[in-house]
């Protein structure tokens, strides 16, 4: 109940924004437009779900944008190399696993480095952002790798529609949301995350396996980035080594607009999805209203400032 | 001779409340120029509150401050600065990354057109150190982080005295100093006294107080109990003023019925403690006395699996065990309640219930299923058993009093009582009522057969609650004594290194 009450201002903000853009753009609230919106926010939402965990334990992951590119290129490279001109479910799974494997290696490294050393997560993930981006550019001399037309299953990940209505990315996004919300709000692991973010030392003295929890958190964040990377690549019909730039910042914005405290210990998955929706509406609405993109940046920046200011004031 | 002068500073009926708690109740005090006036009192008697009022950090709710018969208000730190009241806090407040000279003149650096004059800065600092006779500080260009705690303490003092001081307030400045350094500090203080500075000196060390001060004022439970000239009062009277009742009554020692050996530590060493051997039995309280930094907390951390053990063995129930993490310690039935409630104990963002149930997540969360009945029962039992005063378990733990927070931190482990419980400074900073509750809890746990290690810097507490007392000095366990046959003086000699005359 308390959680729902905290969300009221954010939910109100969504309604206001929707109505505002409805005035501006008459077709804004049409079902097809709304479906389109959910499809467009899916990649950012998935990134933000993982980022929420990391920020909850008082960390940050700047590498998720580069991870989107690296997992995309790895997966497409493996897919092309393994299945050639044909399509093979087994080979597709192998390629997806290879992509997620790369993400898992990075995530585990982040977790170990953040929990076992005193290097700040900001620096650790800044460095691995560069490394991951560099690795992505190693494929195909840094040029985009188109996905073969015969790879209909992989292309469906980003472009298909369930029952010809709901976009597949939205289905994936909602499933992951439910999964992560359960994990954070209905398991011991979730309680450990809150304890760790609230006071690491106290969590240690209470017998919480702080190192294991922290590794798990960074691992999950990278895996989310991996899944987002596959969707994004599929949507582009090609693996782009330069894609995903600034994605980490949009994801962080969604998390903080959703009410997660940047110092850790406070926040919810529900808040994050709301934050992602708000940013998505702004993106789409400003675009459809024909606002120049320079102004879009300014408006989005202002909205983030206001949202976080209100949240900080309410909590202190 | 003192009474004839006009006091430099006079406090008249100062009262300070925090919520329902009255920290200071009608306290009056005067400081003459050229006297060393000691404030004596137990932890929580109101000394720190009084100091913070003098420093302009807290504002009194009632009462007046007078400076040479003129009413003044110390509404902020700058005001205290204006009246040349200099504070030296117990906790160091230096910037560890800067040099000694830079710290001394922090915010007042000599500069031309905004450019720092480094050489001038160092020259002035060296001159000041020379003038104050702080030979312990040899190099003013040394980075503060490279100095010992005692040297840092002296830098702090030099900083306070780098500007003219009319009133100097020192809060337990000797707690981390060696005998020699204490002597050097005393000489400095006596020199300042000769220059007509009024000095307020706060300390627990009776012997020091008797040697140094001209007058002594005793605070108890926020009230000033009495003021006397040092020559006209003896230690016994002062202690009676401080505690206000018979000590034995104040600290109820649990009945002594020792059982089997619960924990046996042999020749344990790591970076902080050296060659520690002792044992503690079921139904026994083993007290650890020592000065701050003597290695008691470090030993507790090693036993609890937080710091690495380099050598030695730990036996629990006569089985040699390895404890490499707090999880392993808990599995072995060993619990440590750490010394710093805020930093190491509480998840302050969260509710009382969250903090109580945190060690017992396995009991009420199975997979994705929250068993709220079990959860509520755990919270309920802990709150009732230990009389935690709260409005609802869902309130933030931050809003509880220190005593109630401590009851939560100790009480939550009793859901499945450990074999061995280590309490590190369990009564620091909590009020008298809560302290007595905690002693009662300790008594109950021990009579139920728990083995308890009590780490405390309150000598009376450790002497009167424990059955046996271990003394720590510089990382060594220097001896273990039966509490019945050892005096406070003997223990104090062990802690300070013998020659206490």
HADDOCK unambig.tbl for C-alpha pairs under 7 A between the chains (distance, minus, plus):
assign (segid A and resid 182 and name CA) (segid B and resid 368 and name CA) 6.87 0.50 0.50
assign (segid A and resid 186 and name CA) (segid B and resid 368 and name CA) 4.94 0.50 0.50
assign (segid A and resid 186 and name CA) (segid B and resid 369 and name CA) 6.61 0.50 0.50
assign (segid A and resid 186 and name CA) (segid B and resid 370 and name CA) 6.64 0.50 0.50
assign (segid A and resid 187 and name CA) (segid B and resid 365 and name CA) 6.39 0.50 0.50
assign (segid A and resid 187 and name CA) (segid B and resid 367 and name CA) 5.90 0.50 0.50
assign (segid A and resid 187 and name CA) (segid B and resid 368 and name CA) 5.13 0.50 0.50
assign (segid A and resid 188 and name CA) (segid B and resid 361 and name CA) 6.05 0.50 0.50
assign (segid A and resid 188 and name CA) (segid B and resid 365 and name CA) 6.21 0.50 0.50
assign (segid A and resid 195 and name CA) (segid B and resid 347 and name CA) 6.28 0.50 0.50
assign (segid A and resid 198 and name CA) (segid B and resid 347 and name CA) 5.28 0.50 0.50
assign (segid A and resid 198 and name CA) (segid B and resid 348 and name CA) 6.80 0.50 0.50
assign (segid A and resid 198 and name CA) (segid B and resid 349 and name CA) 6.00 0.50 0.50
assign (segid A and resid 199 and name CA) (segid B and resid 347 and name CA) 5.40 0.50 0.50
assign (segid A and resid 201 and name CA) (segid B and resid 343 and name CA) 6.82 0.50 0.50
assign (segid A and resid 201 and name CA) (segid B and resid 344 and name CA) 5.02 0.50 0.50
assign (segid A and resid 202 and name CA) (segid B and resid 343 and name CA) 6.91 0.50 0.50
assign (segid A and resid 202 and name CA) (segid B and resid 344 and name CA) 4.22 0.50 0.50
assign (segid A and resid 202 and name CA) (segid B and resid 345 and name CA) 4.62 0.50 0.50
assign (segid A and resid 202 and name CA) (segid B and resid 346 and name CA) 5.99 0.50 0.50
assign (segid A and resid 202 and name CA) (segid B and resid 347 and name CA) 6.68 0.50 0.50
assign (segid A and resid 204 and name CA) (segid B and resid 326 and name CA) 6.99 0.50 0.50
assign (segid A and resid 205 and name CA) (segid B and resid 326 and name CA) 6.54 0.50 0.50
assign (segid A and resid 205 and name CA) (segid B and resid 344 and name CA) 6.94 0.50 0.50
assign (segid A and resid 206 and name CA) (segid B and resid 359 and name CA) 5.92 0.50 0.50
assign (segid A and resid 207 and name CA) (segid B and resid 326 and name CA) 5.04 0.50 0.50
assign (segid A and resid 207 and name CA) (segid B and resid 327 and name CA) 4.77 0.50 0.50
assign (segid A and resid 207 and name CA) (segid B and resid 330 and name CA) 6.95 0.50 0.50
assign (segid A and resid 208 and name CA) (segid B and resid 327 and name CA) 6.97 0.50 0.50
assign (segid A and resid 265 and name CA) (segid B and resid 349 and name CA) 6.79 0.50 0.50
